């Protein structure tokens, strides 16, 4: 412990005595010892010093009183006055002024060198600093061990909270990841201190410490440990989603027998005997970030995978919670800087049910809303879900000539065809919708029939074109 004026007065062999009646700062720690003979040493003081002087520059009572006032304003903890050189006793004016301001005055006998007092204070600081370093190293070891032994971030926060004597909460975006206790509560800026945790990503991770707490430097070390652990968790998620994605891709393609599919799904945590729902997050701009991003707390226990650059989340649910879970996922991704479209599949059992749910979710996501609820599984999705039906190739053959023609001539044959089919084959309605003359619409329909070989006015050909457009839209999404 650093020395106080009281412990210094009691130190054996120094012969120090208290001159005057001021005692208000006797219990304060001495920050340092400053020796001066200047009339105004305030420039060289930072507060908390024991100022030692022989008073050779304070000859008059006014000079002595001024010297006391200067030290009091500078925040000195006390005055050590050496007698036997400039003064045989501590001047009465100096003592009286010090009593007035509550600044203790210690008489230092001639036989006690000032350096002896400075050495005692310096040694006490060294011992105190060493003890803090040893405690800090021990705390470092405790925090590191909590991660290395598998306790993870919850165990680290528990120990860190005990070291700081306060509650801790780790948040990511606006969601709580971990806390040091169940009663920690939600952190607020007025009662908590935020410590950003760098992860090299837009994770917005923050360690919150509830006021008051005593930080010996351990928080900065904890920030680094938390940062490393979060990055490790991100890599683990990426690896797990890649592995699960291989299984999901095989299931979605129908490449596995039912028993084999059930066994492999169980290996990645999906119980295919239960009802499962697929949530599919698609993001053309941020699909790379989907590989390692966290999921909201509401999806704890869900199995996530990367399939064709999309984030596939399998939730055990009868469908009742799916819309709310999808909204939670969408909001969470937005907070992470990931703008995605969420599609919701139906709730089914068995591996084939998972396939259907996946294609329902993919078709729903193609509608382009932030959260898209499932509709009845369309013929398009059923055909897409079968690898045995090369519908995507057939769609490309049917629509490809129109796409190429539009690209070369700046025309809108594909859009005209989509509008015509959506408006139930009404030329008048298409003309009104596209602000075209009816003859122009008929001319475009003739071009479509000539380029594709399918006449939109014929029911069978219209069905073929409708399926081709629907497949193209779903496959493109």
C-alpha positions in Angstrom: 0.0 0.0 0.0 1.2 3.6 -0.8 2.2 5.6 2.3 -0.1 8.1 4.0 1.0 11.0 6.2 -0.1 9.1 9.3 2.0 6.0 8.5 5.0 8.3 7.6 4.7 10.1 11.0 4.7 6.7 12.7 7.8 5.4 10.8 10.6 4.6 13.3 13.9 6.4 13.2 12.7 9.5 11.3 11.8 11.6 14.2 8.9 13.3 12.4 6.3 15.3 14.4 3.1 17.0 13.5 3.3 20.8 13.8 -0.1 22.5 14.0 -3.6 21.2 14.3 -4.5 20.4 10.7 -5.3 16.7 10.2 -7.8 16.5 7.3 -5.4 14.9 4.8 -3.4 12.6 7.2 -5.2 9.6 5.8 -4.6 10.4 2.1 -2.0 8.5 0.2 1.1 10.4 -0.8 1.3 10.4 -4.6 4.9 11.6 -4.6 7.6 13.6 -2.7 8.6 17.0 -4.1 11.5 18.9 -2.7 11.5 22.7 -3.4 12.9 26.0 -2.3 10.9 28.0 -4.8 8.5 30.7 -3.8 5.9 29.3 -6.2 6.4 25.6 -7.1 2.8 25.1 -8.3 3.9 24.6 -11.9 5.8 21.5 -10.9 3.0 19.9 -8.8 0.2 17.7 -10.0 -1.6 17.1 -6.7 -1.2 14.7 -3.9 2.5 15.5 -3.2 4.2 15.9 0.2 6.2 19.1 -0.4 9.5 19.2 1.5 11.2 22.6 2.1 13.7 24.2 4.5 12.0 27.6 4.0 15.2 29.5 2.9 13.1 31.6 0.6 10.3 32.2 3.1 11.8 34.7 5.4 8.9 36.9 6.2 5.5 36.0 7.6 3.8 37.1 4.4 6.1 35.0 2.2 5.3 32.0 4.5 1.6 32.4 4.3 1.7 32.9 0.5 3.7 29.7 0.2 1.0 27.7 2.1 -1.7 29.1 -0.1 0.1 28.2 -3.2 0.5 24.6 -2.1 -3.0 24.3 -0.9 -4.3 25.4 -4.3 -1.9 23.0 -6.1 -3.5 20.1 -4.2 -0.5 19.2 -2.0 -1.3 16.6 0.7 1.0 18.2 3.3 4.1 20.2 4.0 7.3 18.7 5.4 9.4 21.5 6.9 13.1 20.8 7.6 14.4 22.7 10.6 18.0 23.4 11.5 19.0 25.1 8.2 17.0 28.2 7.4 14.8 28.0 10.5 15.4 26.5 13.9 11.7 25.8 14.2 8.7 25.7 11.9 7.6 29.4 11.5 4.5 30.2 13.4 3.0 32.2 10.5 3.3 29.2 8.2 1.7 26.9 10.8 -1.1 29.3 11.4 -1.9 29.6 7.7 -1.7 25.9 7.2 -4.1 25.3 10.1 -6.5 27.8 8.5 -6.5 25.8 5.2 -6.5 22.4 6.8 -3.0 21.5 5.4 -0.9 19.4 7.8 2.6 20.5 8.5 5.3 17.9 9.5 8.4 19.0 11.2 11.5 17.2 9.8 14.5 17.2 12.1 17.9 18.2 10.8 19.3 14.6 11.2 16.6 13.2 8.8 17.5 13.8 5.1 14.7 14.5 2.7 15.9 11.6 0.5 14.9 9.2 3.3 11.3 10.3 3.0 11.4 10.2 -0.8 12.8 6.7 -0.7 10.1 5.4 1.6 7.4 6.8 -0.6 9.0 5.5 -3.8 9.5 2.0 -2.2 5.9 1.9 -1.1 4.7 2.7 -4.6 7.0 0.1 -6.1 5.6 -2.6 -3.8 2.1 -1.5 -4.5 2.7 -1.5 -8.3 4.3 -4.9 -8.1 1.4 -6.3 -6.2 -1.0 -4.9 -8.8 1.0 -6.4 -11.6 1.1 -9.8 -9.9 -2.7 -9.6 -9.4 -3.2 -8.5 -13.0 -1.1 -11.5 -14.3 -3.1 -13.8 -12.1 -6.3 -12.4 -13.4 -5.0 -12.7 -17.0 -4.4 -16.4 -16.4 -7.8 -16.9 -14.9 -9.5 -15.3 -17.9 -7.4 -17.2 -20.5 -8.0 -20.5 -18.6 -11.8 -20.0 -18.7 -11.6 -20.1 -22.5 -9.0 -22.8 -22.8 -10.8 -25.2 -20.6 -14.0 -24.9 -22.6 -16.0 -22.5 -20.3 -16.3 -20.0 -23.2 -17.5 -16.5 -23.0 -20.1 -17.1 -20.2 -17.3 -18.4 -17.9 -15.0 -15.5 -18.9 -17.6 -12.9 -18.1 -18.4 -14.5 -14.8 -14.7 -14.3 -13.6 -14.3 -10.8 -15.1 -17.4 -9.6 -13.2 -16.0 -11.0 -9.9 -12.7 -9.2 -10.6 -14.3 -5.9 -11.3 -17.0 -6.3 -8.6 -19.8 -5.5 -11.0 -22.3 -6.9 -13.6 -21.2 -7.4 -17.2 -23.2 -7.8 -20.4 -21.8 -8.6 -23.9 -24.0 -7.4 -26.7 -23.9 -7.8 -30.5 -25.9 -5.3 -32.4 -28.9 -4.8 -30.0 -29.1 -8.4 -28.8 -27.5 -9.7 -25.6 -25.0 -12.5 -26.3 -23.9 -13.3 -22.7 -24.1 -11.7 -19.2 -22.2 -12.3 -16.0 -25.5 -13.0 -14.1 -29.2 -13.5 -14.8 -29.9 -10.3 -12.9 -27.6 -8.1 -14.9 -30.4 -6.3 -16.8 -30.3 -4.3 -20.0 -27.3 -1.9 -20.2 -28.0 1.8 -20.5 -25.5 4.7 -21.2 -26.3 6.4 -17.9 -25.6 3.5 -15.7 -23.1 1.4 -17.7 -19.8 1.9 -19.4 -19.4 0.5 -22.9 -16.1 -1.1 -24.1 -16.1 -1.8 -27.9 -14.8 -5.2 -28.8 -13.0 -5.2 -32.2 -13.6 -8.2 -34.5 -12.7 -6.8 -37.9 -16.3 -7.1 -38.9 -19.5 -5.1 -38.6 -20.4 -7.1 -35.5 -21.0 -4.0 -33.3 -19.9 -6.1 -30.3 -19.8 -4.2 -27.0 -18.8 -5.2 -23.5 -20.9 -3.3 -20.9 -19.8 -2.8 -17.3 -22.2 -1.5 -14.7 -21.1 1.4 -12.6 -19.2 1.5 -10.3 -16.4 -0.8 -10.8 -12.6 -1.0 -10.3 -10.6 -1.6 -13.5 -6.9 -2.4 -12.9 -6.3 -2.8 -16.6 -8.0 -6.2 -16.9 -10.8 -4.9 -19.1 -8.5 -4.2 -22.0 -7.1 -7.7 -21.8 -10.6 -9.1 -21.6 -11.6 -7.1 -24.7 -8.8 -8.8 -26.7 -9.7 -12.3 -25.4 -13.4 -11.7 -26.3 -12.4 -10.5 -29.8 -10.3 -13.6 -30.4 -13.1 -15.9 -29.1 -15.7 -14.2 -31.3 -13.6 -14.6 -34.3 -13.0 -18.3 -33.5 -16.8 -18.7 -33.1 -17.3 -17.1 -36.5 -14.8 -19.5 -38.1 -16.6 -22.4 -36.4 -20.0 -21.2 -37.8 -18.5 -21.0 -41.2 -17.1 -24.6 -41.0 -20.3 -26.0 -39.6 -22.5 -24.3 -42.2 -20.3 -25.5 -45.0 -20.5 -29.1 -43.7 -24.3 -28.9 -43.1 -24.6 -27.3 -46.5 -23.2 -30.3 -48.2 -25.8 -32.5 -46.5 -28.6 -30.1 -47.3 -27.6 -29.8 -50.9 -27.7 -33.5 -51.3 -31.1 -33.7 -49.6 -32.5 -30.8 -51.7 -31.3 -32.4 -54.9 -32.9 -35.7 -54.0 -29.5 -37.5 -54.3 -30.0 -39.6 -51.2 -32.2 -42.5 -50.2 -34.6 -41.7 -47.4 -32.7 -43.7 -44.7 -29.4 -42.2 -45.8 -30.8 -38.7 -45.9 -32.3 -39.1 -42.4 -29.0 -40.4 -41.0 -27.0 -37.6 -42.5 -29.5 -35.0 -41.4 -29.3 -36.3 -37.9 -25.5 -36.0 -38.1 -25.8 -32.2 -38.5 -28.6 -31.9 -35.9 -31.8 -32.1 -37.9 -34.4 -34.6 -36.6 -36.3 -35.4 -39.8 -39.0 -37.3 -37.8 -40.2 -34.0 -36.4 -41.9 -31.2 -38.3 -39.3 -28.7 -39.6 -39.5 -25.4 -41.3 -36.9 -23.9 -43.6 -36.1 -20.2 -43.5 -34.0 -19.1 -46.4 -32.0 -15.8 -46.5 -30.9 -14.6 -49.9 -28.5 -11.7 -50.3 -26.8 -11.0 -53.7 -24.8 -8.1 -52.2 -23.8 -9.6 -48.9 -23.9 -13.4 -49.4 -20.3 -13.8 -48.2 -21.3 -12.4 -44.8 -24.1 -14.9 -44.4 -21.4 -17.7 -44.0 -20.3 -16.6 -40.5 -22.9 -14.2 -39.2 -24.7 -14.9 -35.9 -28.3 -15.8 -35.6 -30.8 -14.0 -33.3 -31.3 -15.5 -29.8 -34.8 -16.7 -30.9 -33.1 -19.2 -33.3 -30.8 -20.8 -30.7 -30.9 -24.5 -31.4 -31.7 -24.1 -35.1 -29.5 -25.7 -37.7 -28.0 -23.4 -40.3 -26.3 -24.2 -43.5 -25.0 -22.5 -46.7 -26.7 -23.8 -49.8 -25.9 -22.1 -53.2 -24.7 -18.9 -51.3 -27.9 -18.7 -49.4 -28.3 -19.1 -45.6 -30.7 -22.0 -44.9 -32.0 -22.2 -41.3 -33.9 -25.3 -40.3 -36.2 -24.8 -37.3 -38.2 -27.5 -35.6 -41.6 -26.0 -35.7 -45.2 -26.7 -36.7 -45.3 -23.5 -38.7 -46.9 -21.3 -36.1 -43.7 -19.5 -35.0 -42.1 -19.3 -38.4 -43.2 -15.8 -39.4 -42.0 -14.3 -36.2 -38.7 -16.2 -36.3 -38.3 -15.0 -39.9 -38.9 -11.4 -38.8 -36.3 -11.8 -36.0 -33.8 -13.1 -38.5 -34.4 -10.3 -41.0 -34.1 -7.6 -38.3 -30.9 -9.3 -37.0 -29.3 -9.4 -40.4 -30.2 -5.7 -41.1 -28.4 -4.8 -37.8 -25.4 -6.7 -39.1 -25.4 -4.7 -42.3 -26.7 -7.6 -44.3 -29.7 -6.8 -46.5 -31.4 -10.0 -47.3 -34.7 -11.4 -48.5 -36.2 -14.1 -46.2 -38.4 -16.9 -47.6 -40.4 -19.1 -45.3 -41.1 -22.8 -46.2 -43.9 -25.0 -45.0 -43.7 -27.3 -42.0 -43.1 -31.0 -42.9 -41.6 -34.2 -41.6 -39.1 -36.5 -43.4 -36.3 -35.6 -45.7 -38.6 -35.0 -48.7 -40.6 -32.6 -46.5 -37.4 -30.7 -45.9 -36.9 -30.5 -49.7 -40.4 -29.2 -50.2 -40.0 -26.7 -47.5 -36.7 -25.5 -49.0 -38.3 -24.9 -52.5 -41.3 -23.3 -50.9 -39.0 -20.9 -49.1 -37.0 -20.3 -52.3 -40.1 -19.5 -54.3 -41.4 -17.3 -51.5 -38.1 -15.4 -51.4 -38.4 -14.7 -55.1 -41.3 -12.4 -54.3 -38.7 -9.9 -53.1 -40.2 -8.7 -49.8 -38.1 -8.5 -46.7 -40.1 -11.4 -45.2 -42.1 -13.7 -47.5 -44.5 -16.2 -46.1 -45.1 -19.5 -47.9 -47.9 -20.2 -50.3 -49.1 -23.6 -51.5 -46.2 -25.4 -53.2 -46.6 -24.6 -56.9 -46.1 -26.9 -59.8 -43.0 -25.0 -60.6 -41.3 -25.7 -57.3 -42.4 -29.3 -57.3 -40.8 -29.7 -60.7 -37.7 -27.8 -59.6 -37.3 -30.1 -56.6 -36.8 -33.0 -58.9 -33.4 -33.5 -60.4 -34.9 -35.9 -62.9 -36.9 -33.2 -64.7 -34.6 -30.8 -66.6 -37.2 -28.0 -66.4 -34.6 -25.3 -65.9 -33.0 -26.3 -69.2 -36.4 -26.5 -70.9 -37.2 -23.0 -69.6 -33.9 -21.7 -70.9 -34.7 -23.1 -74.4 -38.2 -21.5 -74.3 -37.4 -18.1 -72.9 -33.7 -17.8 -74.1 -34.5 -16.4 -77.6 -36.7 -13.7 -76.1 -34.0 -12.7 -73.6 -31.4 -12.5 -76.3 -33.7 -10.5 -78.6 -34.5 -8.0 -75.9 -30.8 -7.6 -75.1 -29.9 -7.0 -78.8 -32.7 -4.7 -79.7 -33.7 -3.1 -76.4 -37.2 -4.5 -76.7 -39.5 -5.7 -73.9 -40.8 -9.0 -75.2 -40.2 -10.9 -71.9 -41.9 -8.1 -69.9 -44.8 -8.1 -72.4 -45.2 -11.9 -72.1 -45.2 -11.7 -68.3 -47.8 -9.0 -68.3 -49.9 -10.9 -70.8 -49.9 -14.1 -68.7 -50.5 -12.2 -65.5 -53.5 -10.5 -67.0 -55.1 -13.8 -68.2 -54.3 -13.2 -71.9 -56.3 -10.0 -72.3 -54.7 -7.9 -75.1 -56.7 -4.8 -74.0 -55.6 -5.1 -70.4 -51.9 -5.4 -71.5 -52.3 -2.4 -73.7 -53.6 -0.3 -70.8 -51.0 -1.6 -68.4 -48.1 -1.0 -70.6 -49.5 2.2 -72.3 -49.3 0.6 -75.7 -51.6 0.4 -78.7 -53.4 -3.0 -79.0 -51.9 -3.6 -82.3 -48.4 -3.2 -80.8 -49.3 -5.8 -78.2 -50.5 -8.2 -80.9 -47.3 -7.5 -82.9 -45.2 -8.4 -79.9 -47.1 -11.5 -79.2 -46.5 -12.5 -82.8 -42.8 -12.0 -82.4 -42.9 -14.1 -79.2 -44.6 -17.0 -81.1 -42.1 -16.7 -83.9 -39.0 -16.6 -81.7 -40.0 -19.3 -79.2 -42.2 -21.6 -81.2 -44.9 -21.3 -78.6 -48.1 -19.2 -79.3 -49.3 -17.4 -76.2 -52.8 -17.5 -77.5 -52.9 -21.3 -77.4 -53.6 -22.8 -74.0 -51.0 -25.6 -74.1 -48.3 -23.2 -75.3 -49.4 -20.6 -72.8 -48.9 -23.1 -69.9 -45.4 -24.0 -71.3 -44.4 -20.3 -71.4 -45.9 -19.7 -67.9 -43.9 -22.5 -66.4 -40.7 -21.4 -68.3 -41.1 -17.9 -66.9 -41.8 -19.1 -63.4 -38.9 -21.5 -63.4 -36.6 -18.8 -64.7 -37.7 -16.5 -61.9 -37.2 -19.0 -59.1 -33.9 -20.3 -60.5 -32.7 -16.7 -60.9 -33.6 -15.9 -57.3 
